[in-house]
Amino acid sequence: MATLARSFSSDSADIAVLVPNKSNPLSISYQQLHNHIAQFQAKLARLGVGHGAAVSLALVNSYEFIVAFLAASWQRAIAAPLNPAYKQEEFEFYIDDLSSTLVLIPRGSYIKDGPAVRAGRKYQAAIAECYWNGSEIVLDVKEQGKLQGNGGVGIQEAQPDDVALVLHTSGTTGRPKAVPLTHKNLTTTTRNIQATYNLTPADRTYLVMPLFHVHGLLAGFLAPLSSGGSVIVPTKFSASEFWPDFITHKANWYTAVPTIHQILLKTAVPNPVPQIRFIRSCSSPLSPKTFQELEKTFNAPVLEAYAMTEAAHQMTSNPLPPAKRQPGSVGLGQGMEVRILDDAGKEVAQGKEGEICVRGENVTKGYLNNPSANKSSFTKDGFFRTGDQGKKDADGYVIITGRIKELINKGGEKISPIELDNTLLHHPKVAEAVCFAIPDEGHYGEDIGAAVVLKSRGGASEAELKAWVESKLAKFKTPRQVWIVSQIPKTATGKIQRRKVAEAMLKVKAKL
């Protein structure tokens, strides 16, 4: 099971993928999925796509994406999922960075000459529409690009150390870095996730995260598939359709970012509440307050996990009951080593803060074409430096105290923005809060800024929010400025990047 081609059953009649549709949902068995992937792999081979060729997928969550992704990996090619909402310059960066051989786009989009088409053409990639016709996934080649005249290649068999997937980091610390993940990386992670949550063929998950993101692709799709369970795959997350689909198609768990959990808490809850085996939260810190509201509202254990693209997603997680799940902690290492190291790479005493570092077969061996990042990101012992500050409690549970590059350094005092977020979120009138460093022209170097979304207009003033923080924390942790906004900038996956929020707020200030 060291390659994706061997990671799930090929002859089971059980449902693997279910695409919800009110009139005619698409229901695909494992046997059908295997056959459709093999058919599409043959089409890629005839086109000339083989070992090491990058296939960019500019597709929404869909059966087309699933088959194309798996077929590319089976053919020893490199699948490179991209956000279909990107602008042309963004597509150009990613297509150029991997020298993509082929760009896959949805049916009907070629004639519109959209940004993915123009970007692919600029770098001579082949361009093909990809769609389900009721019996197979069609590969409709519109431009052959650099594959023109190359001829086909044979059907190939993936090897454990072949790169199956390349995703880019979100770029919170600069230029996005290309993260190559091998078949061994991915199958190791799927086994770890399966073991963490005791996933079985009886489980069915509702996919709310995008498949171009490691969270959705690994935890929301590949891990359930490797366990023999079923995955419900809507085109996108919709709060109004979530519960009807969840109940109709008999899902019993889901994984999402805190933003989506918060949206569901504001959505009308079905009566009776469906039986939910567990709710998983990952990709951003989950406040203890949201944790408690989720468990109370949905009568299900909430398991916060910790993940990174470089680790093929999951690194730690809170365990299932009856084991302890701890609000404010991301749990225990899952199938890998987790250590808290100092700047010299030495493990600190339990309870002391340092950098969270991990080692395991799910971790990438290094970034593509980036020796400086590889040198700074790995210790001599092969531990990956996450860039997150944290500690282990007496039971070994990992507590993240902040992003090292996001810590607010106010006159030598290191302040965790996560602590400030949680304090503001406990204010009864606050719906969302993000804190970050802002420049201080005085002697502190940096001070504290906060962006806050209120539950209702006029619900609270800046002075009231500052007073709230001052009443809960040491005075030096009080934000110098609070921006009360209608929404906080987020990435396409609902993730918050503090640097981006800070830039947006400071631009607002500059215009005043």
N, C-alpha and C positions, 0 to 999 in steps of 0.2 A: 504493500500500500504506500509505496514511496513516490508514486506518480498520480496525478489526478485521474488518469484513465483507469486506474485500478481502485479508486477511492470509494466507488459505490457500485451497487449491484447492477448487472446488465440484463438480468432475466426475470426480475420481479414484476409482477402485475400490479403491485401497490402504487399508489399515486406519489409521484415525485414532485411535480410542479402543477400548481393550480392558478390559472390567471382569471381573476374574478371578472365577470360580465353579467349584468342583470338578466339578460335574455339567454345567453349561451356561454357559460364559463368554459374555458379551455382546461381540460384535465388530461395530464400526460403521465403515463406510467414510467417506471424506471426502464423497462424494456424499450418503450417508444423513445424515451430520451436518449438512450444509448444508440439506437438506430439513427435518430436524427443527427446526433453529433458525428457519427461515422460518415453519414452522407455529406455533411457539410465539410468535414475534414477532406474528403475526396475532392470536393470542389476547390478547396484551397490548394490542394496538391496540383490539380490540373492547371490552376492559374499560375503556379510557380512559387507559391508560398511554402517555405521549408524552414529548416533549422536556423534559428537566430533572426528570422525576419520579424519585424515589429508590425503588429496589426493594431491600429488605433480604432477603438470602438466609440463612435459618437452617437450612442444609442441610449434611449431611456430604459428604465427597468422594464423588461419584457422577455418573452420566450426567445425572441431573436437574439437578444444580448446573451442569454444563458448558453444557447447552443453555439453561437459564434465564439464566445470566450473559451468554452471548454474544447471546441474543435481546434482552435488555434493552439492551445496548449498541448493537445494530443499530437499535433503535427510538428512539435518541437519549435513552434514559433513563439513569439513573445506577445502576450495580450497586453494592450495598453489602454485601459478604459479611460474615457475623457468625459467631463461634464458636457452634455449636449447643449447647455446654455452658454458656453464660452463664446467670447467675441473672436473675430478672426485673428487678432494678434496673439491671443492666448492659445488658440489651436496651432498657430504657426510655431510658437515656442516649443510645445510638446511634440509636435510632429517632427520638427527639425532636430530636437534634442535626441530623439531615438532613431532618426533617419527612417521613419516609418515606410514600410513597403506598401501597405494597403490601409485605406481609411474606409470604414463601414459606416453608412448613413441610413436613416429610415427611408422607407418607400415614399416616393413622391418628392423628396427633398432635393434631388439633383437638379431638376428643372428650375428650382428656385435659386440655384447658384448661391447657396448660403455660405456662412463663414467657414464651416468645415470643408466644404467643397473647394472654396478658393484657397484655403490654406494647404490642402492636400495637393492641389494642382501646382502651387508655387514650388513645392518640394518634390515634384514628379512622383508622388505616390499614386498607386492605382486607387481608383474610387469606385465603390460598388454599393448599390442599395441592397438592403438586407431585410427580408420580410417573410412572414408565415403565410402560405397560400392555402392552408387547410390540410395539407398532407406533408409538407416539408418546408424547411427554411430555404428560401431562394437567395442565391448570390447573383445579383444582376449587375455585371460589370459595365460601368459607364465610361471609364477611362483606364487604360492599362498602365499609363505612366511608365515608371522605370522597369515594369515587368514586360513591356512590349517586346515581343520577339524572343523572350527568354525560354519559352516552352515550359512544359510542366515538370514537376518533380514527383518522385514516388511517395506513397504513403509511408510516413515515418513513425517511429515509436519513441515516445518521450523517455528520457532517462532521469533518475532522481536529481542529478545536479544541473539539469537544464533549467535555464531561467524561464519560468512559466508566466510571470506577471511583473510588470514594472509600473509602479505608482510613484508620484512625486510627493515630497513632503509639502506641507501647506505654506512653507516659506515664511514662517513667523520670525526667523532670524536672518532672512536674506533671500537670495535666489533659490528657487525650488531645487531640491536635490533629487536625482533619480534613484529610486530604491529597487534593486532587482531582487525578486523573491523566487527561489527555485521550487520545483515540485516537492522536494523534501521539506523546505520551509513551510509550504502550504499544508501538506498532509500532516506534518507534525502539529501545526496549530489546530487543524480540524479535530485531531485526536484529543488534544488538550481540552478544547472547548466541549467536546462530546463527554469527556470524563468529568469535567467540572460540573456540568448541569445534568449528568446522567441522561443524556438524550437517547431515545430509543425510537423504533419504528412507530410507536404509539403517539409520538409528539408531532404537533403541527404548528408551525410558526407563521406569523403574519409579518411580511417584510415591509418595514417602513423606511429603512435607510437606503440611499442610492447605491446601486451596484458599482458605480465608479469610485466608491469609497471603500477602504479596507474593512470598515465596520460592517457594512451591509454585505459585502462580498464574502467575507470569511465567517463572521458570527451569524449573520442573517441568512446566508444561503449555503455555502459549502459545508459547514459543520453539520447542519441539519440533514443535508443530502448524504453525507458520509455515515450518518447514523441510521439511515433507512427511513427517516421521517418525511414529512411533506412540507413544502414551502408555498405559501400563498403570495403571489407576486403582482400587486397592483402597479400601475404605471408610475404612480407617485403617492406620497402620503396625503390623505385627505381626512381631516378630523370628522367630517360629516359621514364619511363612508367607512371609517375604521371599525366602529362597533357593529354595524350591520354585516359587514364582510367577516369580521372576526367570529361572530355568532353563527352566521349562515354556513360558513365553511369549517367550523369547529376547530378553530385555533385554540391553543392552550398556553402559549407564551409569546413574548416578543422582546426584542432588544432595540434600544433607541438612545438618543442623546437626551439630556435633561430638558432641552427646549420642547421636544415632542411630548415628554411626560407632562410638562406644565400645560401644554395645549390640551391634552386629554383630560387633565384635571378640571379644566374650564369648560369642557364639552359635556353635554347631558349624558349622564351615566345610565346605561340600560338597567332595567328592573325586571327580573333579577340580574345581578351582576354575574357574568359568565364565570365558569370554573377556570381559573388561571393558575397554572402550576407554579410559575414564577415570572417576575418581570426583571429584565436585565437592563442596567444603565451603564453607559460607557462613553468615552470620547471627550467628555467635559466633566468637571466636578459636580457632583450631585449634593445639594445642600441637605443637611439633616432634616430641615423643615419639609422639603419636597419629598424626601424619603418617607417620613412619617405620614404625610398626606396620601401618598401612593398606597402604602400598606393599609391604611385605614379605609380608603375609598374602594379599593379593588380587592381587599381581603386576600392578598397574595404576598409572598415574600419578595422583597426587592433586593437584588444582588448587584451591588456596584462593582464594576470591573475597571481595569486600567490597561490601556493598550497603546501601541504605536505602530505606524506603518513599518518601521524598521524591524519589528518583531513579528511581522505577519499578523498583526493585531494583538491578541490577548497575551498579557504578561501575568497579571494577578486578578483575583476575583474573590469576593466574599462567597463562602460555600452555601450550599443548600441546607435547610433545616434537616436534622436537629442541631447541626453545627452552628456556631455563633456567626451571625452577620452583624457587622458593626457600622452604624451610621458614621459618616465622616472618614471612614477607612475604605481603601480599595481592596482590602482582603489580603490573601496569601498568594505566594507564587504558585502558578499552575503549570506543572510540567517543565519548570525551568528554575534556574538559580536566580535569586534576587538578593543583592547585597547593597548596603549603604556605605559608600566609599568617600574618603576625603579627597582633597585636591591631588594628593600624591598617589592615589589609587589604593590606599589601605582601608580595610574595613573599620568602621567606627564602632564604639561600644553600643550595645542595644539601648535604644531610647535617645541616642544622640542624633542630631541632624547631619545630613551629608547629601551626596548625590545618589539618586536611585540608579543602580546599574544592574544589568541583566545578562544572562548567558544561557544559551540553549539552541537546539537544532532548528527552532523556528526563527532565529534571528539572522538577518541578512549578513553576508560576509563583508559587505562594504558598499558604499555608493558608487555609481557608475562615473568613471572619469573625473573623480574628485579626490585625489590623494591627500590634500590638506584636510578635508573634512574627515576622511577615514583615519588619519593620524590623530586628530583631536577627539574623535568619537569612540575610540576603542582603547581599552587598557592593554598592557602587555600580556595580561592573562586572558584576553579575549572577551572581557565584559564590555557590553555596549553602554555608553554613558547617555542616559535618557535626557539630560538637561533639566530634569525635575529634582527639586529639593524635597527630601522627606526623611522619615524615620520609621523604625519598627517599634511597636509597643511590646509589652511584656509577653504577649502571646504570639509575637511575630507578624502581626497584621501591619500592613504598610499604610502609613498616613502621609499623604502628599501635602507639603506645607507651602509650596509655591514653585513656579517656574524660575530657575536660577536667573535667566536673562530677563525675567519680568518682575523680580523682587524690587520693591521700592526702597531705595537707599536714601533715607532722609537724614542727612547729617551724621552718617555712620550707623544709624539705626536701620536694620534690615526689616522691612515690613512685608508680610505676605498679603497680596491682594485678595487671595481666597478667603482669608479671615475677615477682611472688610466686606467682601461680597455677602458672606453669610450673615454678618451683623445687620447690614442694611435689609437683607431679605426677611429678617425677623420683624421688621417694622410692619405693622398691620396694613399700611397703605401702599407698600412697595410690591410690585409684580416682578420686576427684573432689576438687577444691579450688577454693574461691572466696574471694578476699580483698577487703577493703573497709575504709573508714574507720569508726572508732568514736570517740565523744567521749572526750576526755582531760581529766580534771578538774585536771590539773597545769598545766604551762606549755607543753605541746606544742600544745594546741588539738585536734589529732586524733592518734589512734594507729591501730594496725593490728589488725584482727580477721580471723580465717580460719575458714571452715566446711569441714570435711574429712569425706569418706566413705572409710572404710578397705576394703580388699579382703577382710578377714576380721575378725571380732570379736576385740578384744584384741590387734590386730596392732601397734599403736603407741600410745604415750602422748602427751599434750600436750607434756610436757617433751622427748620424743624428737623430735617434729616441730619444735619451736622450735630445738632444737640443730642439726637438719638445715639449717634456713634460715640460721642464724647461721654455719654452716660454709661456706655457698655464697655468701652476700651480706654486704654491710656490716652491721655490728651494728645500726645504727638501722633496718634493714629487717625485723628479727625481729618477728613478731606479738606483741603484748602478750597476746592471748588466742586460743586455738584451741578451737573447738567441734567435738567429734567426734560426728557425727550419722549417722543411718541413711539420710537422703536430703536433698538440697539443694532448696529450693523453686525451681520453674521455671514459666514461662508455659505456655500450652496448646501452643505450638509448640516446646517444649523449650529455650526461650531463658532465660538467666540474667540477672536484673536485680539488680545488686549492692545497690542501695538496699533492695529487698525482702528479700534475704537478711540484710542487716544488721539490718533491723527485726525479722525473725523471731528471729535469734540474741539480740538485746538483750532481747526479750520473755522468752526462756528464762532469761536471766540475772536478769531482774527477779523471776521467780517463785522463784528459789533462796533 
